Amino acid sequence: MSANAKARGSFTSRVVKWALAAGLFVGCVWVPRVQAQVSPASSGSAAAGQWQIVDSENHPIKRYENAYVCVGEKFYLVGGRYERPVQVFSSTDNRWTTASAPPFQMHHFQAVELGGLIYVLGAFTENYPREKGIPNVYIYDPAMDAWKKGPEIPEARRRGAAGAVVYRRKIYVVGGIVGGHGAHAKCKAWLDEFDPATGKWTELPDAPHVRDHFQAAVVGDKLYAAGGRDSGGVGNFFAQTITEVGVYDFLTGKWSTLPAKLPTGRAAPAVAVLGNEIIVMGGESAQPDAHRDTEAFEVTTNTWRKLAPMVQGRHGTQAIVWKRRIYIAAGSKTRGEAEIDSQEVFSTSTD
């Protein structure tokens, strides 16, 4: 065997060992490969996990103020400013493909999946600073690559930059803002229930705090609203972040405020749930760059802990959970608009 062949064999062996150690093979499933860029916890604690850039075969169109949703084994980037098409990341072949565009510009929303369909509501359309809440629910069918116009949203409850979650096959929309951004706009504490089976809207009790530019989460029988801001105030609305965490109990129909506030105030973070923890990542505030902060709230102990910071600070996008890993793609890397096209993945030491 030549010296070159021996060197190649040694290198290949090292790569295979590295791939197995890094967890790139899970059973017979190939987890999308990651680049060398790694962001471990500053404390050095392996339990705090790490972020890595996903090294896909290609990249999606840059976008922000978009949603990101998992249906089956595919991930869907939906909406964003400037009429972006749906783009699909395949977890099996590590590639992005382009699908149908929404019927018009949709942005500032948290999309949800229900029954294999992606629902858009609590979203804005039109341009800054006088964006308008979309007048109908819109539904994207990934299997058909088709958009459908759904039930009308009551005119008095239309808004954008709201949180949205699914609980017992109904969709709940919380917070948001009417009128866009600035002193002419009005931030809301609304909570609405939408039943996709009947098209019925039901107004529920207001949250204890107004908030927009945030995402909600459900753990057990409770809805959690963390982060966000009041974009309707006078002055620098980037600095008007909200750190109180609101909790809605579906069983009692009542709101409460947690004593433990979000440690790092920011708007437009992404939110994901891993076990009993709500993970709040990224975001936007008065600082020039988007936040890299990742913080976890444990719902059984009511405590926060810091996790590894993201490789790329970003805001204005959504995160998904797949095989106990958190994936986040696109967004903006600075306050305001500086669109990016990368994707990164968070994993813990127990994955």
Order of alpha helices (4+ residues) and beta strands (2+ residues): alpha-beta-beta-beta-beta-beta-beta-beta-beta-beta-beta-beta-beta-beta-beta-beta-beta-beta-beta-beta-beta-beta-beta-beta-beta-beta-beta-beta-beta-beta-beta-beta
